[in-house]
Amino acid sequence: MKAVILAAGVGRRLGGGDSDSLPKSLLEFGGVSLLRRHLEILNRSGVADITVVVGHRSASIEGEIASVGSGLIKTCRNARYREGSIVSLWSARDILGAGAPVIVMDADVLYDARMMRTLLSAPLENGFLLDRDVEPGDEPMKLCVRDGKIVDLHKRPTIPHDWYGETVGFTRLSASMAAKLAERTDRFVRDGRTNVEYEEAIRELIVEEPDSFGFVEATGLPWIEIDFPGDVARARETILPRLVDD
């Protein structure tokens, strides 16, 4: 199993964007950066072949990786990191097409280690962690289910569904589906569709092959995606004290 961590962005909604702003992956909670938490949880879960897609302040992120001290952690540069996250995933297309299962991960998530173990141990080849406790509005990335199958993945879904939850931001892919995703991201970039989120490419695969994807429940476990200043406070005050990292 390989992992691709998307950590190239500038964090505009968090107030970043200038050359000195801290990458979200380097925000610290309990004295540990989000990136270090990702790397340590993955290693404890048996995933050691990790690629971090970097862009904004890449040297700072590479320094944090070096401090972890694992030679299997590599970086992949996205020189176009001010465009949509689809370009970051496209930058890692060689990893996706390398013939191994892959976990694609957002770097800006503070989460309980049990969630990773749940995803890795689930009896599915392609799937997501789903939290039914989703806040209303257009911000959450919604995983939509009809007749027990995933039919849509979007902040503003259009395909009829019975219910939806929020996807945590980690996607598990088989080797063959990862290769398809690599091809799909390449098509997005060739077509000039570079200002969209990478989930758009995954959504197309879901629509084409709904029977190929599944989900496992993460409802009740603590996690938060760090997008806005208020998320930082909530992460420190509400989420961090509830985490189980062993």
Number of C-alpha atoms within 10 A of each C-alpha: 16 22 26 26 26 26 30 29 26 23 22 14 11 18 13 15 16 11 9 10 15 19 25 25 26 18 17 16 17 8 7 11 16 20 26 19 21 22 21 17 22 19 14 14 15 13 18 19 17 24 19 25 25 25 23 26 16 19 11 14 24 15 10 16 19 13 10 13 9 15 11 11 18 15 20 21 17 24 15 16 20 19 17 16 24 24 26 30 27 24 23 23 20 15 22 29 19 15 15 17 22 28 24 21 19 17 26 24 22 26 25 22 22 18 22 19 15 14 23 18 10 17 12 17 18 24 22 25 24 24 22 16 12 16 10 7 9 11 13 17 20 23 26 24 20 14 9 12 17 25 25 25 26 21 15 13 16 11 13 11 17 11 14 22 22 24 23 23 18 22 21 27 27 20 20 18 23 26 21 19 23 22 17 20 25 20 14 19 14 10 9 9 16 20 14 14 17 20 18 17 22 21 18 15 18 20 15 11 12 15 12 17 20 21 24 17 17 24 16 9 16 21 22 19 17 23 17 13 11 10 16 21 13 13 21 14 12 15 20 18 11 14 16 13 13 8
